[in-house]
Amino acid sequence: MTEIRTIATHDCNFHADDVFAIAILKLLYPDAAIVRTRDPELLKKADLRVDVGFSYDPKKGDFDHHQAGGAAKRANGIEYAACGLIWKHFGPLLVKPIVHRKLDERLAQFIDAEDLGAVTYDKKIPPTTMADVIRMFNPLWNEQSPNPDANFLEAVEFAQAFLARSIAFIESEEAASAIVRETLKNSKRKDYIVLEIYVPWKEVLVNESEAKYVIYPSPDKSDWAVYAIPINRSSFTARKPLPKEWGGKKDADLAKVTGVPDAIFCHANLFIAKAISKAGAEKLAQLAIERN
């Protein structure tokens, strides 16, 4: 594709799909000018046309989804809107494949689905979605905006910051997963895993291990936690909860019932306990595993 100097999108009210599409492109082409118009002559002059123009033809720089037949669907059936189309074609220029896939699954798909009316909520008071957040940047009915395009650019700046942070977050997750996988591979015990530093561990230990507990230090290593691994990433149900008699106890009371001198806390819901030392935390895990 030739150098991207001008990007066109529609004028008037904006939505999450066009705002995030432009934000993605601005991460790649920060000096590109943004033109908001529906004028066919001005659209022709742009290098890219996003969410406008009634055509999806990447070779010609057209990324709209409003035409008859839309702009194709993902394998899971979710149709592409402007955000997804731009992420599909330009995201790989920004991030590695695993990050590209995850950001589509976590963000772009939902933006596209809501733009196309595929997301519904049963609750009388629906949650605030990213579409709602971006919608708030539009001039309100009871306020005068001397330059609506300025509102759009403000929304794009927000979306750029959100995208950049989302990418950094997913990249951080992937780096953490590599550490956890290496620890799991080298661990002598498989019923509990000891991490020498805290990193996000759920994706690996829930999906790739049968461990009952994970042990890790607080950031300043002032204490060590024993966490009961849940049955899935979003569940609070543990594979093996901590012993009932530990629940809600702390300090001397917990030390007495466990026999671990530096045990300092156990949550009433039996998913986490703490000790001052790594050895103490390991002893708590071993005791919990031995219990029926």
N, C-alpha and C positions, 0 to 999 in steps of 0.2 A: 504494500500500500504506500502511496505517496506521502509526503510530509503532511501532517495534520495541522493546518493553520486555523481553520474555521469549522465550528461544529454548530449545526442548527437543530433546534427543537421547537416545539410549538409554543405559542404565546398564551396569554390568559392564565387561568388557574393551573397550578402544577400539582403533581402527585409524586408519591414515593418512587415510582418506577422511572420517570424521566429524571428526577433529581439525582437518584443514585446512579443512573446510567451516565449522566454528565459528570458526576463526582468521580466515577471510575476512570473516565477518559481524562479528567483533569489531573488525576494522579500520574497518568502516563504522559500527558501533553499539557503541562502547567501553563504554557504560554499561548495555548490555543484560544481564539476569541469565540465567545458563545453568542449566537444570534437566535433570538426567540421570535419566530415568525411563522406564518402559514403562506406567505407570498411565494408562489411557484418560482418566480424569477430569482428571488433571494435564496431559495432552497437549492436551486441548481448550482449556485456559486459556492455552496459549502462543500467541504471535503467529506463531511459525514452528516447524515440526516438521521436523527434519533427521535423515535416516538412521533414521527410526522412524515407525511409523504405517501402513505399507503403502498409501501413496497418493502420487501425484505430481500435484499440482494447485497450480501457483504462485499462482493467484488466491486460493486458500484458505490459502496459507502452508505447503503440504505438499511436502516434497522428499525422498521416500524412493524406493528402487529395488528393494526386496526383494519387492514384490508380483508376482503372475503377469504376465508380459510385460515386466517391468522398467520402465525409464524412458526408452526410446528409445535410439538410437545416433547417433554422429557420422557424418559423411559417409564417413569412412574405416573405419567398421565397429566402432570401439571404443565399447562401451556406457558409459553414464553411471552413475557411482556418486555418492555424496553430494558429494564434492569438486567433480566436474565440473558437477553440477547447480547448485550454489551459485555456482561461478565463472561459469557460463553466464548466470545471471540477475542476479547482483549484481556480478560483475567489471566490467561496463561502467560501473558507478557509481564505480569506483575509478580506472580507467585508460583510456587512449585505445585505439581499436580494434586497432591494430597490436600494442600491448603485451598486450592481452587475448588475441589469437590466439596470440602466441608463448608466453605463459605456459601456455596450455592445451596447446600442442604439446610443451613442454619439461617440464611438471610434472604438471598435472591429469590428462592422459590416462594417464600411467604409474601414477599413484596409483589411478585408477579401474580400469585393466586388471588390476593386481595384486589389487585387492580382489575382483574378479570371477573371478579364477583364469585370466586370459587371458595371463599372462606366465609363461613357463617358461624354465629355464636348463639347458643340457646339461652344464655343468661340475659335477664332484662337489662342489666348494666354491663355492656361488653367491655373487655379489657382495652387498654390503650395500646394500639399497635404502632409499628413504625410508620404505617400509612397515616395514622392519626397525627403522629409527631410532625411529619412533614407537612401535612395539611394545615397545621397551626401556623406555619410560616407565611401562608397566603395572607394578603390583606383581609382583615375581618370586615364583616358587613357594615359595622358601625364605626369604622375608622377610615380616614383618607390616607392613601399611600401615594405620594407624589411620583414614585417610580417603582411600579410593581416588579420590574426586572431586578431591582435591588433586593427585594424579598426573596426572589428565586436564587440569587447568588448567595444570600445569607444561608438559605437552606442547603445549597450545594456545599458551602464551607463546612456546615455541620456534618453532612453526609461524608465528606472527605475525611474529617477527623474520626468519625465513627468507623469508616472502612479501614483506615490506617490502624486504628486500635484493634479492630476485629482481626485483621491479618496478623498483627503482632501477637495477639492472644492465641490464635490457632498455631502459629509457629512455635510459641512457647510451649503449648500443649504437646506438640510433636517432639520437641527436645526433651520434655519431661518423660514422655512415653519411652524414648530410647533409653533413658537412665533406668526406668523401672524394669524394662525388659531385660537389661543387662544384669540388674540386681536379682531378678527372678531366676535368670539362667544360672547365676553363680551361687545362689542360696543353697546351703546344705539342707535347710528345712524348707518344706513346701507348705506346711500347715500355717505358718506365719512368716511374714517377710519383713526384714528390717531395712529401712531406708536411712542412710547416714545423713541425708538432708531432706527437708520436706519438698516434694514436688507433687503436682497433681498425679494421682495414681489410679483413679477409678477405672478409666477406660481399659487399662492393661490388666489390672488384678481382677476386675469383674469378668472380663471377657476371655482372658487368657490364662487364668489360674484357678486352682481350687482352694486357695489359701482362705483361712477363716479370719485372720487378723493381719493388719499391717501396723508396724511400729515406726514412728518417725519423731524427730525432735521439733520443738518449737523453734522459730527463727533464731532466737538467741541461745538455744540449747539449755535454757533454764529448767526444762522438764521434757519428758518424753511421753508421747501418747500411744495408747493401744486402741486401734479403731476396728470395730467389727465390720468386715466387708459386707456390703448389702447384696441382695440377690440380683439386683440390676442397678444401673447407674442412677435412676430416678427414684428408687425405693428407699424407704427407711427400715425395711425389714431385713435383718441381718441373717447371714448364713448360719451363724452361731452367736446369739446374743451373749453378753457377759453374764456371769452368775447372778441370779436374782438377789441374793443376800448382799451383793455389793452395791446395788442401786441406791443412789442418793447419799452415799456415805463419803466422808472426806477425812483427811489427816489421820489422827490417832484411831478413829473409829474404823476407817478403811484398812489401816495397817493391821489392826487387831483381827479383823475378820478374814483378811487375806494372808496374813503372816509375812507380808512384804513391808519392811520397815519404812521405806520411803514412798509408799503409795500415798497419793494426796487427794485423789478425786475419782469418783465414778458417777457418770450421768444416771439419773433416775430411769431413763429409757434404755439403759444398758447397751449403748452403742459405742461409748468411748470411756476410757479410764486413763489416769495419768500417774506417773511416778517421777521422782526427781532424776533418777539415773536410767540409762539405757538398760542396765542389768535388771533394775527393778521392773521396768516395763516388760522386758522379756519374761521375767518370772510371772507377771500377771497373765501374760498370753499363754504361757505353759500351763498355769493353773486352770485357766478358762478352758483350754483344750481338753484337759484331763477330766473335766466335769461332764456328766451326761447332759 
